[in-house]
Amino acid sequence: MMSAKNRIVDAYESILISEGERAATMDAVAARAEVSKGGLLYHFKDKNALADGLIERLLEYAAEDCELMRSSGEGASRYYVRSSAFYLNDDSSQGAPIDRTFIAVLSLGQEAQPKAREAMRRIHADWYEIILEEVGNPVTASAILLMGDGLYYNAAMAGGGVDSEGMPVVDGLRDSAPGSASIMSPDGLEDLLALVDRIKGGA
């Protein structure tokens, strides 16, 4: 049986996804979780504590996801792009657990919740490092990461997906010639644009 604490975090997550942060009041979360207000306050003293609990859940899911990336038989890059395409409906009954929690954390006010912003930064940095280990090229790793981000955004906004026919593009990125410029530098941006041109030329 799921613990009351997990039911509360589930309820908070569900309201954030379906109705937004303003609707995720302590009373609404208690009602959705089917616990008393006192029961809610026993586990989470305020909304900041609720947000911390959700962020902690996301970091746990992300750590598991990183292990799956490293051990994936198809390689980290293909795993990342494929898993970036998902479908999440309004009541959050579809999508992997990390997808639901990721979207819920994204809905938190990033300025009001600096821990959420830091968690997102850490997760993206970990994904980048794993992809970089595979491809050995910072520009290529950044391009693959951004490709996944784009697929994730598309899926989160309107539902989306990627089939096996989309994977050769990832293979081409992964196997492209090595480079050394950081994507955060002007030279790195130019390298990424040149890589985009090569991808377009192979379409």
Secondary structure, 3 states (H helix, E strand, C coil): CCCHHHHHHHHHHHHHHHHCHHHCCHHHHHHHHCCCHHHHHHHCCCHHHHHHHHHHHHHHHHHHHHHHHHHCCCCHHHHHHHHHCCCCCCCCCCCCHHHHHHHHHHCCCCCCCHHHHHHHHHHHHHHHHHHHHHHCCHHHHHHHHHHHHHHHHHHHHHCCCCCHHHHHHHHHHHCCCCCCCCCCCHHHHHHHHHHHHHHHHCC
